[in-house]
Amino acid sequence: MSLIPATILTGFLGSGKTTLLKRVLSEAHGQKIAVIENEFGEENIDTDILRTETKEQIVQMSNGCICCTIREDLRETLQLLAAKRRKGLVEFDRIIIETTGLADPGPVAQTFFMDDEIAETYLLDSIITLVDAKHANQQLDDRQEARRQVGFADQIFLSKTDLVSEAEKEALTHRLKHMNPRAPIHAVHFGEVPLAQVLDLRGFNLNAKLDIDPDFLKEDDHGHDHAHDHDHSHCDHDHGKCEHEGHKHEHDHGHVHDEHCGHDHHDHEHGEHCNHPHHHHYDDDVKSFVFRSERAFDPVKLEDFLGAIVNIYGPRMLRYKGVLNMRGTERKVIFQGVHQLMGSDLGPQWAEGETRVSKMVFIGIDLPKDILVQGLEQCLV
């Protein structure tokens, strides 16, 4: 039986999560979706569409979707739903989990890898973060949770863009890309997002694609002559997108972690050469950077180094991903992780004539970029 895809929906208060979920639960989209709502959410869907007298945790909607509130523990809720589905008591093809506005998506994501029973039933598809364009700058300034939600995202939706100017929207987009160059950013109107942009994004699949915003790479290149030094190992800071799957080979040993990503200095480095004078007044603790090298990695050294890094910095490492040129194999090696959980897998063969470049992106909280870069360079053959 194939795994049930799961989407984590996160975002600050007022960003439009409830609007989006109401559509999922009421529109005739023909999909059977189980929406798991955190009961302690500040904006409770229950009050609007779940007027039910029963104490039952699971409510069937008219379009075939079901809504379920988490009263205890996410793990127990997921197990309960899976058990009812096996017995034919409820029917659903996928799940969407809404976190509360202040939640850290990290532990929610880790649930899918830490627990064997969950890992054998569900497949984490992606983390989607909704950002309220009107209030985002204030929220990002004041709340680390908001910054972490951006760092974790595989996809970012900007709501309320009609309430801000084009210049404000551009400045916010630029800020978000510094934190996470890996996640595409789309404006949405009142939660009206095509479901195709919400489901089956495969943000957590181990694959050979490392999506980094191409404008970021362009913007970075012209300020970094040092990036092309003699051995081509250099680190330009884009922002990483880390996709993660492969329950089979998650090991709980270190890899870069979840909270910070060596980017204290990367925002203003950018500011120096990116011709956006209005952009460098913020220096967020959630940042991203990219490491690249045309020299192959020594597998043993890299495994040891990443293991040590994850052990130390795991909690500050939000997402990290790499497509690596590893000595001893003709195939690309793909790795990614969330906090201390890291997985790796062999990808496709390097094509004939393809430049074998290792590319890694790290998103985290105040990650020590210098230590990471130096350590990674020492793992090169």
N, C-alpha and C positions, 0 to 999 in steps of 0.2 A: 504494500500500500504506500502510495507516495506521501511525502511529508506535507504537512499543512503550512503554507506560507504565513508568516506573521510580520506585521508592520507596526512599528512603534511611532506614535504620533505625540510630539512634544511641542512646547511653545509656551510663551508667557501669557499671563492673564490678558484676556481681551484680544488675543491674536487671531481668534477665529476657529479654534479647534472644535468648539461646540457646533458652530454653523456647518462646518465640514462634516462632522459626524451625523448631524441631523439629516443631511442629504443622503449620506450612506444608508442610514436607517429607514429612510422613507421613500427615496426615489426608486423608480422602476428601472433599475440598471441590470436586472436579470442575474445578479450574483448573490450567492448566499454567503453572507459575511457575519461573523460573530464579532461584535464590538465589546471589548472589555473596558469598562470605565472604572477608574479609581474612585471609589465612593467618597473619598475625602476630598475630591476635587472641589475647587472653589465654585466652579460654574457647573452645577449638576444638571445633566441632561434629564435625569429622572423627573425633575419638577415639571418639565415641559412635555415630554412625550411618553413618559413611563408612568402614567397615572394608573397604578395598579394597586389593588387592595391586598394582594397576596404578599407573603413574605418571601416568595420564590425569588431566587437570585437571577433566574434566567427568564427573559420575556421575549416572546415571539412577536416580530413586527409583521405588518401587513404585506411587505414586499419579500418576505421569506428570510430576511435577516433576523438575527437575534441579538439582544442586548443583555449584557451580564455585568453586574457590579462586583468589584473586588471588595469583599468584606474582610478577608484575612490576608492571605498571602498570595501573591501572583502565581507561585508555583502550584499551590493547591487549586486555584481557580482554573489554571490550564489543565491540570490533571482531571478535575471534575468535568470540564467540557469534553475532553477527549474520551472519558469513560462513557458519558451520555451519548456521544456520537457513535461510539462502537456498538452501544446497545440499541441504536436506532431511535433514541428519544429526542435527539436534536439533529438538525442537518445543517452543515456549513462547510464551505470549501476553503475559507481562509479566516484569519483573525486580524483585527486592528486593536491595538492597546493604546488607550489614551492615558498619558501620565498627568499628574497634577501640574499646575503652572510652575510650581517651584521645584519640581522633581529633577533629579539627576538621572539621565537616561542610562548611565553606565551599568548600575546594578540590574536594571530591567533587561538590558542586552545580555549581560553575563548569565542571567537565568537560563538562556537558551544553550549555553555551552557547559555550564557547571553541573547540570543535572541530567543524568543519563536518560531517565524516562522522558524528560521534556525533549532532549536532543534526538531521541528516536521517533518522536511524534511530530515535532514542529521544526520548521526551517526559518530562521530569522532572515527576512528579506531586506528590510531597510529601516533607517531611522529618518523620519521626516520632521523638520522643525518649522513651525509657523512663527513669523516675526511681524510684529505690528509696526509698520513703517513710521507711524506718527510718534509712537512712544519708545521706539527701540533704542535710540541713543541714550536716553535717560536710564532705561532698564539695563542696558549693557554697561553703562558707567557704574550703576549702583549695585548690581547683583551678579555675583559670579555664576549663579545657577543659569542665568540667561546666556552668559558667555560660553559656559560648558555645553549648553544645548546646541549652540551654533557649531562648536567644535566637533560634536558627535555626529552632526547631520550628514546624511547621504544626499539629501534634497532639501533646499530651503525655499519656502513660499513666503513672499512678502505680501501682507494684507494691508489694507487702508492706504495704498499708494496714491489714491485720489485725494487724500488729505494733505499731501506734501508736494513740494515743487519738484520738478525734474532734477534740479541740482542737488536737492536734499536726498532724493532717491539714489542718485549716482554716488554721492558721498557715502551713504549708508552701505550700498552694494560694495564699494571699495573697502570699507571697513570690514564687512563680513568676509570678503575674499582674503583679507590678510589673516583672518582667524582660520578660515577653511577654504582653500583654493580648490578643494576637491568636489565640493557640492554645487551642482547647478542651482542658480537662483531664478525663480520665476515669480512675477507679480500675479496675485490672484484677487478676484473681486468677490467679496462676501462669501468666501469659501467655495466658490464655484470652480472647482478644479476638476478637469476630466479625470475619471478614475484611473485611466491609463497612466497618468502622471503620479499616481499615488501607489498603485499596486505593481508587483512584479518588476521592481526597479533593480533587483539583484545587487543591492549595495553591499551585501555581506557575502557574496559569492567569491570564492577564490578564483580569480580569472586573470588573464594576462593583460588586462586593460588597467591602466592607472590614469584615471581622469584627473587632470589638473587643468584649471581654467587656462586656455591658451593665451588669453590677454595677459595673464600674470606672467607666463613664461616670457612673453615678448617684453613686457615692462621690465622684467628682471634683467634680461640679457643686456640691455644697453648700458646698464650701470655697472657691469661686473666684468671688467677685463680680467680680473684675477681668476675669474671662473674658468678661463681657458689656459690654466698654467700648464707646465710641462706634462703632468701626468693626468690632466683632465679631471682630477677629483676635485670637485668643488661643490659648494653647497649654495644653491641660490634658493631664495625662500619663496616658495610658492605656497601652497597650502595644501595640505594633504588630504587625500581622501582615502580612507582605509576601508577596504572591504574585507569581510571576514566571514569565513564559513568553515567547512571542513571540520565538523565536530570530531572526525576520526582522529585528527592529529592535533588537537589542541593540547598544548602542554602548559601546565601551570608554572612555567618558569619564565623568567623575565624577558620581557621585551619591552619595548619602550612603552611608556605609560601614558596615563590618561590625562594628566592635567595640564601639562604645559609643555610647550614645545620649543624650548630654546628660542624664545623669541623675545627677549626683551629688546634686543637691539635691532630686531629686524624691521620693526615698523619705521624707525627713523632712518634706517639705512635706505629703505625704499623711498622715503620722503625726499631724500637728497637727490634722487635722480628720476622721480617719476612725474615731475611737472604737474603735480596736483597740490599746490600750496595749501589748499584748505584741508588736506587730508592728514597732516601728521601731528595733530594736537592730541590724539589719543595714543596710549600705549597699552593695549589690552594685555592681560596676563595670558589669555588663551591665544596662541599664535601657531603658525605652522612654518616649516621650512622643508626644503627639498635637498637631498644629497644625491649627487650623480658621480659616476666614475666609469671610465672605459677600461679600467683594470679589473680583472676577475677577483672575486672574493675567495678567501680560503674558508671552506665550509666549517671546519672545526673552530677556527678563531672567531668567525662571525657568530656561531651558535653560542660560544662561551661569552662573548662580549654582550650580545643581545640578552642572554640569560641574566647576566649581572645587572644590566641596565634596567630590565623589567623588575627585577627584585627590588632595586633601590627606588626607581622613579615610577613604578607601575601605577600608583594611585594618581599621579599627575599626568600620565600618558592617556590621552583620550582615544585617539585613533591613530594607527600607523599602518603603512602598507608599502610593499616594495615589489618590484619585478627585477630579479637579480641575475647577474651573470656569474655563475658559480663554477669554480674550477672542478673538472672531473665529470661534467655532464654537458651534453649538447642541447639540453632543454632549459627553458627559462625556469627559474625557481620563484614561486610567488609566496609571499608571506604577508600576513596582516594580523592586527591584534586590537584588542580593547583592554586597557589597563594591563593587568599581568597575564591575560590570556592571549596566547599567540598560537597561530596555526600556520603551517607551511605545506606546500604541495608542488609537485612538478607540473609545469605548464607545457605549452607547445614547444616544438623545436625552434631554435633560432633559424630564421630563414637564410638561405644562401645570399651572401652579400650584405646582410643586415648588420649594422653596427651593434656590437654587443655592449650596450650601455646599461649599467645598473642604475635604477632610479628608485629612491625611497622618499616617502613623505611622512613627516611626523607632525601630529597636532597635539598640543598639550598645554599644560599650565606652567609657565616659567621653566621650561625644560632647559637644561644647560647645553645650549647648542655647541659651544666650544668643545665640551667633553665628548659629546656625541660624534661630532665631526672628526675629532682627533682619533677617537677610538675606532670609528669605522675605517678611517684611512689606514690604521695599523692592521686591519683585518684583510687588506688587499694583498694579493699575491705579489 
